[in-house]
Amino acid sequence: MFGLLNLGSLVLGLIAWTLPVVNLMGYKKHDPRSWVTLSIMSISACAISLCFQIFYNYHLVKIEDWSALMDTTGAVAFVAAVLLIVTIILNGIALMVYRDKTAK
């Protein structure tokens, strides 16, 4: 069951990246106010994804699987940072693109 936290984290991370891309691809078609909702959903998916990783690491600590923690902690920290940075950049681009459109 705890292995599903990793799968859920991966799926939510992909959703966090997909929503701003969909938002930017539909720049001409969408209502200019919908980008806020999609950006909030994207950032929320990113946060939940990172939370799942924290819960999984807590599970490893609870069962005292120190070798798994030592093997994966570096990679998890790197991937978490990449997920967060890319999500912020994509949503920042959406903010810049839609900022002028909503001001009109």
PyMOL commands that set and color helices and strands:
alter all, ss='L'
color gray80, all
select helices_A, chain A and resi 3-25+34-62+66-103
alter helices_A, ss='H'
color red, helices_A
deselect
rebuild
show_as cartoon
